[in-house]
Amino acid sequence: MEYLQQAQERFKQQAGAAGTDPRRLVGDSRRPSPPIVYTTTKTITLPDRVMREQRLITGFDEGPFVDAYRMLRAQVLQQYRQKGWNVIGVSSTADQEGKTLTAVNLSLSLAMDLAHTVLLVDADMHRPAVHRIFGMETTPGLTEYLFDHAPLTQLLIHPGIGRFVFLPGGRAIKNSAEALASPRMTALVQELKHRYPSRLVVLDLPPLLSRADVVGFAPHIDALLLVVEEGRTASTDVERAMEALKGSVPILGGILNKSGRKMLTLRQARQLLRIHRD
């Protein structure tokens, strides 16, 4: 943890100027960007207790749980840089397999690299959940942007953690597949992708097999990360999910959730799930 302590000291003064708790602005980038002062984005205070209860990596100083996400971050960033990607989706085969928590913690981990800002979008509009992980009640978000034309700047939330903001899902809707396939959603993804070169975008997507949302939306993202749960996700479901996505989006890898082995590396996940890049 020595490198974290060094980074903490290095950015302590900058973080104070930005009004950010320096414990929430640590990273290992060699090309740090200046701190961001969020003036129009809604900012909330997230107590350490909530972060620990929700198992956010920012609530823990160290341990296998945190180390696993650092390893995942390193491998994801390597692919981002090699491929020129900046939009990744996180999905699962079914509900309750841990995709939302994975998307949140991956986003927080990526935001620790101070060369980037990170935007997490809750794109599971049928069952939005990102706001709950941050201890919030239902709040306007992506649904209101798409259907009510609410300004995006009024919907983004900064939870007081480094260079990270998120767009909640908003009110739950039944026609989420049509919403994701709409021209307004396509335009939003393109705008998020190209407006800020240093921004990384993570989308918490619906499960692959229970709804048709992801299959139609997949061509609009750079790559997809699949979350499966040990002892629950059947290998046949993984095969069905891969077949449904075949040719539409590169599969970055897989995360084995709730495993005695904690979290797999992308290479180990590919071996386990027999997932290979196109």
NUFI-976509 format. One record per residue (C-alpha): residue number from 1; residue in one letter; x, y, z. Coordinates in nm, 4 decimals, padded with zeros to 6 digits. Example, Ala and Ser with C-alpha at 12.3 -4.5 7.8 and 13.67 -1.06 7.14 Angstrom:
BEGIN
[node 1; 'A'; [01.2300; -00.4500; 00.7800]];
[node 2; 'S'; [01.3670; -00.1060; 00.7140]];
END
This chain:
BEGIN
[node 1; 'M'; [00.0000; 00.0000; 00.0000]];
[node 2; 'E'; [00.3058; 00.2298; -00.0053]];
[node 3; 'Y'; [00.2299; 00.3608; -00.3529]];
[node 4; 'L'; [-00.1198; 00.4596; -00.2413]];
[node 5; 'Q'; [00.0217; 00.6555; 00.0507]];
[node 6; 'Q'; [00.2650; 00.8337; -00.1818]];
[node 7; 'A'; [-00.0126; 00.9190; -00.4254]];
[node 8; 'Q'; [-00.2281; 01.0361; -00.1395]];
[node 9; 'E'; [00.0371; 01.2828; -00.0274]];
[node 10; 'R'; [00.1020; 01.3970; -00.3835]];
[node 11; 'F'; [-00.2590; 01.4924; -00.4462]];
[node 12; 'K'; [-00.3654; 01.5937; -00.0974]];
[node 13; 'Q'; [-00.3218; 01.9625; -00.1643]];
[node 14; 'Q'; [-00.4924; 01.9441; -00.5032]];
[node 15; 'A'; [-00.7818; 01.7449; -00.3635]];
[node 16; 'G'; [-00.8328; 01.9963; -00.0864]];
[node 17; 'A'; [-00.8613; 02.2707; -00.3458]];
[node 18; 'A'; [-01.1287; 02.0694; -00.5248]];
[node 19; 'G'; [-01.3241; 02.0112; -00.2075]];
[node 20; 'T'; [-01.2701; 01.6362; -00.2289]];
[node 21; 'D'; [-01.1693; 01.4004; 00.0482]];
[node 22; 'P'; [-00.8098; 01.3033; -00.0465]];
[node 23; 'R'; [-00.8795; 00.9454; 00.0602]];
[node 24; 'R'; [-01.1159; 00.9272; -00.2358]];
[node 25; 'L'; [-00.8683; 01.0643; -00.4901]];
[node 26; 'V'; [-00.5872; 00.8135; -00.5008]];
[node 27; 'G'; [-00.4421; 00.6628; -00.8148]];
[node 28; 'D'; [-00.1326; 00.5357; -00.9859]];
[node 29; 'S'; [-00.1333; 00.7291; -01.3124]];
[node 30; 'R'; [00.1913; 00.8816; -01.4325]];
[node 31; 'R'; [-00.0017; 01.1532; -01.6136]];
[node 32; 'P'; [-00.2313; 01.3039; -01.3492]];
[node 33; 'S'; [-00.4855; 01.5622; -01.4599]];
[node 34; 'P'; [-00.5764; 01.8619; -01.2458]];
[node 35; 'P'; [-00.8585; 01.8198; -00.9950]];
[node 36; 'I'; [-01.2125; 01.8881; -01.1127]];
[node 37; 'V'; [-01.4471; 02.1246; -00.9335]];
[node 38; 'Y'; [-01.8046; 02.0113; -00.9990]];
[node 39; 'T'; [-02.0190; 02.3245; -01.0178]];
[node 40; 'T'; [-02.3275; 02.2199; -01.2161]];
[node 41; 'T'; [-02.3263; 01.8470; -01.1384]];
[node 42; 'K'; [-02.5237; 01.7468; -00.8311]];
[node 43; 'T'; [-02.2901; 01.6385; -00.5515]];
[node 44; 'I'; [-02.3860; 01.4085; -00.2661]];
[node 45; 'T'; [-02.2000; 01.3058; 00.0471]];
[node 46; 'L'; [-02.1368; 00.9341; 00.0745]];
[node 47; 'P'; [-02.0441; 00.8257; 00.4294]];
[node 48; 'D'; [-01.7743; 00.5637; 00.4741]];
[node 49; 'R'; [-02.0326; 00.3453; 00.6471]];
[node 50; 'V'; [-02.2497; 00.3360; 00.3338]];
[node 51; 'M'; [-01.9500; 00.2571; 00.1137]];
[node 52; 'R'; [-01.8547; -00.0379; 00.3343]];
[node 53; 'E'; [-02.2121; -00.1651; 00.3632]];
[node 54; 'Q'; [-02.2511; -00.1533; -00.0154]];
[node 55; 'R'; [-01.9056; -00.3098; -00.0663]];
[node 56; 'L'; [-01.7698; -00.0174; -00.2643]];
[node 57; 'I'; [-01.3927; -00.0399; -00.3007]];
[node 58; 'T'; [-01.3581; 00.3213; -00.1829]];
[node 59; 'G'; [-01.4757; 00.2078; 00.1616]];
[node 60; 'F'; [-01.1797; -00.0272; 00.2105]];
[node 61; 'D'; [-00.8092; 00.0486; 00.2347]];
[node 62; 'E'; [-00.6808; -00.2900; 00.1241]];
[node 63; 'G'; [-00.7554; -00.6601; 00.0951]];
[node 64; 'P'; [-00.8179; -00.9241; -00.1748]];
[node 65; 'F'; [-01.1469; -00.7572; -00.2693]];
[node 66; 'V'; [-00.9750; -00.4268; -00.3492]];
[node 67; 'D'; [-00.6724; -00.5918; -00.5085]];
[node 68; 'A'; [-00.8956; -00.7890; -00.7457]];
[node 69; 'Y'; [-01.0482; -00.4698; -00.8810]];
[node 70; 'R'; [-00.7059; -00.3114; -00.9208]];
[node 71; 'M'; [-00.6023; -00.6099; -01.1286]];
[node 72; 'L'; [-00.9208; -00.5853; -01.3336]];
[node 73; 'R'; [-00.8621; -00.2132; -01.3844]];
[node 74; 'A'; [-00.5090; -00.2711; -01.5112]];
[node 75; 'Q'; [-00.6239; -00.5239; -01.7680]];
[node 76; 'V'; [-00.9231; -00.3195; -01.8801]];
[node 77; 'L'; [-00.7090; -00.0062; -01.9206]];
[node 78; 'Q'; [-00.4584; -00.2041; -02.1234]];
[node 79; 'Q'; [-00.7333; -00.2996; -02.3673]];
[node 80; 'Y'; [-00.8735; 00.0546; -02.3710]];
[node 81; 'R'; [-00.5342; 00.1943; -02.4696]];
[node 82; 'Q'; [-00.4392; -00.0747; -02.7192]];
[node 83; 'K'; [-00.7746; -00.0699; -02.8989]];
[node 84; 'G'; [-00.8591; 00.2976; -02.8619]];
[node 85; 'W'; [-01.1786; 00.2084; -02.6739]];
[node 86; 'N'; [-01.3575; 00.4246; -02.4209]];
[node 87; 'V'; [-01.7072; 00.2729; -02.3860]];
[node 88; 'I'; [-01.7545; -00.0637; -02.2145]];
[node 89; 'G'; [-02.0736; -00.2438; -02.1133]];
[node 90; 'V'; [-02.1169; -00.4724; -01.8124]];
[node 91; 'S'; [-02.3839; -00.7416; -01.8262]];
[node 92; 'S'; [-02.4717; -01.0865; -01.6928]];
[node 93; 'T'; [-02.6760; -01.3802; -01.8124]];
[node 94; 'A'; [-02.9535; -01.3237; -01.5559]];
[node 95; 'D'; [-03.0601; -01.0939; -01.2712]];
[node 96; 'Q'; [-02.8906; -01.0936; -00.9314]];
[node 97; 'E'; [-02.5489; -01.2121; -01.0510]];
[node 98; 'G'; [-02.3599; -00.9022; -00.9375]];
[node 99; 'K'; [-02.3301; -00.7033; -01.2593]];
[node 100; 'T'; [-02.4313; -00.3681; -01.1078]];
[node 101; 'L'; [-02.1868; -00.3817; -00.8182]];
[node 102; 'T'; [-01.9173; -00.4930; -01.0627]];
[node 103; 'A'; [-01.9951; -00.1993; -01.2932]];
[node 104; 'V'; [-01.9841; 00.0452; -01.0018]];
[node 105; 'N'; [-01.6588; -00.0849; -00.8549]];
[node 106; 'L'; [-01.4934; -00.1097; -01.1954]];
[node 107; 'S'; [-01.5900; 00.2539; -01.2586]];
[node 108; 'L'; [-01.4539; 00.3656; -00.9214]];
[node 109; 'S'; [-01.1341; 00.1725; -00.9809]];
[node 110; 'L'; [-01.0901; 00.3291; -01.3262]];
[node 111; 'A'; [-01.1447; 00.6738; -01.1736]];
[node 112; 'M'; [-00.8434; 00.6131; -00.9477]];
[node 113; 'D'; [-00.6292; 00.6463; -01.2600]];
[node 114; 'L'; [-00.6044; 01.0234; -01.2601]];
[node 115; 'A'; [-00.5468; 01.0426; -01.6355]];
[node 116; 'H'; [-00.9207; 00.9872; -01.6856]];
[node 117; 'T'; [-01.2620; 01.0968; -01.5805]];
[node 118; 'V'; [-01.5196; 00.8183; -01.5551]];
[node 119; 'L'; [-01.8919; 00.8239; -01.6242]];
[node 120; 'L'; [-02.1105; 00.5301; -01.5167]];
[node 121; 'V'; [-02.4489; 00.5068; -01.6904]];
[node 122; 'D'; [-02.7275; 00.2952; -01.5421]];
[node 123; 'A'; [-02.8698; 00.1619; -01.8683]];
[node 124; 'D'; [-03.0824; -00.1105; -01.7041]];
[node 125; 'M'; [-03.3977; 00.0977; -01.7227]];
[node 126; 'H'; [-03.6248; -00.1985; -01.6560]];
[node 127; 'R'; [-03.4619; -00.2511; -01.3159]];
[node 128; 'P'; [-03.2317; 00.0442; -01.2345]];
[node 129; 'A'; [-03.0130; -00.0168; -00.9286]];
[node 130; 'V'; [-02.7017; 00.2030; -00.9363]];
[node 131; 'H'; [-02.8660; 00.4751; -00.7274]];
[node 132; 'R'; [-02.9389; 00.2255; -00.4467]];
[node 133; 'I'; [-02.5724; 00.1286; -00.4221]];
[node 134; 'F'; [-02.5003; 00.4945; -00.3503]];
[node 135; 'G'; [-02.7673; 00.5027; -00.0796]];
[node 136; 'M'; [-03.0198; 00.7030; -00.2811]];
[node 137; 'E'; [-03.3910; 00.6740; -00.3462]];
[node 138; 'T'; [-03.5156; 00.6683; -00.7064]];
[node 139; 'T'; [-03.3966; 00.9846; -00.8775]];
[node 140; 'P'; [-03.4379; 01.1194; -01.2335]];
[node 141; 'G'; [-03.1873; 00.9807; -01.4794]];
[node 142; 'L'; [-03.1563; 00.8139; -01.8183]];
[node 143; 'T'; [-03.5296; 00.7486; -01.8586]];
[node 144; 'E'; [-03.6086; 01.1147; -01.7980]];
[node 145; 'Y'; [-03.3378; 01.2169; -02.0453]];
[node 146; 'L'; [-03.4750; 00.9898; -02.3188]];
[node 147; 'F'; [-03.8490; 01.0395; -02.2680]];
[node 148; 'D'; [-03.8861; 01.3761; -02.0942]];
[node 149; 'H'; [-03.5889; 01.5536; -02.2588]];
[node 150; 'A'; [-03.4454; 01.6452; -01.9182]];
[node 151; 'P'; [-03.1044; 01.8149; -01.9577]];
[node 152; 'L'; [-02.8178; 01.5756; -01.8967]];
[node 153; 'T'; [-02.6362; 01.8280; -01.6785]];
[node 154; 'Q'; [-02.9257; 01.8202; -01.4317]];
[node 155; 'L'; [-02.9187; 01.4400; -01.4028]];
[node 156; 'L'; [-02.5510; 01.3587; -01.3423]];
[node 157; 'I'; [-02.4423; 01.2911; -00.9835]];
[node 158; 'H'; [-02.0982; 01.3219; -00.8255]];
[node 159; 'P'; [-02.0800; 01.1105; -00.5051]];
[node 160; 'G'; [-01.7754; 01.2979; -00.3771]];
[node 161; 'I'; [-01.5352; 01.0339; -00.5075]];
[node 162; 'G'; [-01.2495; 01.1617; -00.7203]];
[node 163; 'R'; [-01.3110; 01.2124; -01.0924]];
[node 164; 'F'; [-01.6238; 00.9958; -01.1042]];
[node 165; 'V'; [-01.9862; 01.0810; -01.1884]];
[node 166; 'F'; [-02.2852; 00.8619; -01.2661]];
[node 167; 'L'; [-02.6119; 00.8898; -01.4547]];
[node 168; 'P'; [-02.8917; 00.7084; -01.2663]];
[node 169; 'G'; [-03.1417; 00.4944; -01.4521]];
[node 170; 'G'; [-03.4384; 00.7068; -01.3468]];
[node 171; 'R'; [-03.7891; 00.5672; -01.3214]];
[node 172; 'A'; [-03.8295; 00.2030; -01.4220]];
[node 173; 'I'; [-03.9948; 00.1347; -01.7578]];
[node 174; 'K'; [-04.1185; -00.1780; -01.9356]];
[node 175; 'N'; [-04.0097; -00.0895; -02.2892]];
[node 176; 'S'; [-03.6407; -00.0663; -02.2050]];
[node 177; 'A'; [-03.5296; -00.2544; -02.5185]];
[node 178; 'E'; [-03.6952; 00.0038; -02.7402]];
[node 179; 'A'; [-03.5493; 00.2863; -02.5305]];
[node 180; 'L'; [-03.1938; 00.1538; -02.5697]];
[node 181; 'A'; [-03.2454; 00.1152; -02.9446]];
[node 182; 'S'; [-03.3873; 00.4660; -02.9861]];
[node 183; 'P'; [-03.2065; 00.7306; -03.1950]];
[node 184; 'R'; [-03.1820; 00.9553; -02.8883]];
[node 185; 'M'; [-02.9939; 00.6840; -02.6951]];
[node 186; 'T'; [-02.7636; 00.6200; -02.9910]];
[node 187; 'A'; [-02.6873; 00.9910; -03.0144]];
[node 188; 'L'; [-02.6206; 01.0072; -02.6398]];
[node 189; 'V'; [-02.3657; 00.7248; -02.6526]];
[node 190; 'Q'; [-02.1899; 00.8891; -02.9461]];
[node 191; 'E'; [-02.1789; 01.2202; -02.7619]];
[node 192; 'L'; [-02.0440; 01.0588; -02.4455]];
[node 193; 'K'; [-01.7888; 00.8686; -02.6512]];
[node 194; 'H'; [-01.6453; 01.1619; -02.8437]];
[node 195; 'R'; [-01.7012; 01.4776; -02.6381]];
[node 196; 'Y'; [-01.4181; 01.4269; -02.3867]];
[node 197; 'P'; [-01.1130; 01.2292; -02.5068]];
[node 198; 'S'; [-01.0039; 01.1464; -02.1509]];
[node 199; 'R'; [-01.3461; 01.0173; -02.0400]];
[node 200; 'L'; [-01.4091; 00.6466; -01.9896]];
[node 201; 'V'; [-01.7737; 00.5389; -02.0020]];
[node 202; 'V'; [-01.9098; 00.2275; -01.8288]];
[node 203; 'L'; [-02.2684; 00.1154; -01.8882]];
[node 204; 'D'; [-02.4529; -00.1115; -01.6468]];
[node 205; 'L'; [-02.6596; -00.3052; -01.9003]];
[node 206; 'P'; [-02.9600; -00.5369; -01.8517]];
[node 207; 'P'; [-02.9078; -00.9150; -01.8281]];
[node 208; 'L'; [-02.8542; -01.0824; -02.1631]];
[node 209; 'L'; [-03.0964; -01.3723; -02.1486]];
[node 210; 'S'; [-03.3972; -01.2273; -01.9689]];
[node 211; 'R'; [-03.4509; -00.9312; -02.2053]];
[node 212; 'A'; [-03.3586; -00.8329; -02.5592]];
[node 213; 'D'; [-03.2071; -00.4967; -02.4629]];
[node 214; 'V'; [-02.8352; -00.5762; -02.4915]];
[node 215; 'V'; [-02.8378; -00.7651; -02.8215]];
[node 216; 'G'; [-02.9739; -00.4672; -03.0114]];
[node 217; 'F'; [-02.7614; -00.2141; -02.8250]];
[node 218; 'A'; [-02.4289; -00.4020; -02.8313]];
[node 219; 'P'; [-02.2984; -00.2544; -03.1614]];
[node 220; 'H'; [-02.2935; 00.0915; -02.9995]];
[node 221; 'I'; [-02.0328; -00.0019; -02.7350]];
[node 222; 'D'; [-01.6653; -00.0898; -02.7765]];
[node 223; 'A'; [-01.6607; -00.4091; -02.5693]];
[node 224; 'L'; [-01.8570; -00.6050; -02.3128]];
[node 225; 'L'; [-01.7630; -00.7603; -01.9787]];
[node 226; 'L'; [-01.9727; -01.0565; -01.8618]];
[node 227; 'V'; [-02.0432; -01.1250; -01.4930]];
[node 228; 'V'; [-02.1344; -01.4775; -01.3828]];
[node 229; 'E'; [-02.2004; -01.6165; -01.0348]];
[node 230; 'E'; [-02.0251; -01.9269; -00.9131]];
[node 231; 'G'; [-02.2680; -02.2058; -00.8318]];
[node 232; 'R'; [-02.5578; -02.0264; -00.9979]];
[node 233; 'T'; [-02.4814; -01.9419; -01.3597]];
[node 234; 'A'; [-02.5072; -02.2505; -01.5784]];
[node 235; 'S'; [-02.2460; -02.3067; -01.8464]];
[node 236; 'T'; [-02.5283; -02.3494; -02.0974]];
[node 237; 'D'; [-02.6486; -01.9969; -02.0128]];
[node 238; 'V'; [-02.3008; -01.8589; -02.0771]];
[node 239; 'E'; [-02.2927; -02.0371; -02.4125]];
[node 240; 'R'; [-02.6370; -01.8977; -02.5014]];
[node 241; 'A'; [-02.5259; -01.5468; -02.4068]];
[node 242; 'M'; [-02.2117; -01.5731; -02.6176]];
[node 243; 'E'; [-02.4099; -01.7038; -02.9114]];
[node 244; 'A'; [-02.6569; -01.4151; -02.8831]];
[node 245; 'L'; [-02.3718; -01.1626; -02.8929]];
[node 246; 'K'; [-02.1656; -01.3372; -03.1580]];
[node 247; 'G'; [-02.0201; -01.0869; -03.4029]];
[node 248; 'S'; [-02.1959; -00.7835; -03.2528]];
[node 249; 'V'; [-01.9390; -00.6719; -02.9924]];
[node 250; 'P'; [-01.5933; -00.7826; -02.8699]];
[node 251; 'I'; [-01.6084; -00.9770; -02.5421]];
[node 252; 'L'; [-01.3493; -00.8247; -02.3114]];
[node 253; 'G'; [-01.3694; -01.1110; -02.0631]];
[node 254; 'G'; [-01.5623; -01.2447; -01.7660]];
[node 255; 'I'; [-01.5873; -01.1928; -01.3913]];
[node 256; 'L'; [-01.6635; -01.4856; -01.1620]];
[node 257; 'N'; [-01.8659; -01.3375; -00.8765]];
[node 258; 'K'; [-01.9126; -01.4791; -00.5238]];
[node 259; 'S'; [-01.6263; -01.7209; -00.5761]];
[node 260; 'G'; [-01.3901; -01.8672; -00.3209]];
[node 261; 'R'; [-01.1233; -01.7522; -00.5618]];
[node 262; 'K'; [-01.2599; -01.3964; -00.5323]];
[node 263; 'M'; [-01.2346; -01.2449; -00.8810]];
[node 264; 'L'; [-01.0715; -01.3993; -01.1838]];
[node 265; 'T'; [-00.8366; -01.2189; -01.4145]];
[node 266; 'L'; [-00.9676; -01.1703; -01.7666]];
[node 267; 'R'; [-00.7408; -01.4468; -01.8957]];
[node 268; 'Q'; [-00.8610; -01.6911; -01.6295]];
[node 269; 'A'; [-01.2211; -01.5953; -01.7000]];
[node 270; 'R'; [-01.1798; -01.6609; -02.0698]];
[node 271; 'Q'; [-01.0432; -02.0046; -01.9908]];
[node 272; 'L'; [-01.3255; -02.0777; -01.7498]];
[node 273; 'L'; [-01.6034; -01.9498; -01.9744]];
[node 274; 'R'; [-01.4332; -02.0377; -02.3021]];
[node 275; 'I'; [-01.4685; -01.6764; -02.4054]];
[node 276; 'H'; [-01.2306; -01.5594; -02.6756]];
[node 277; 'R'; [-01.1849; -01.2344; -02.8578]];
[node 278; 'D'; [-01.3076; -01.2186; -03.2141]];
END
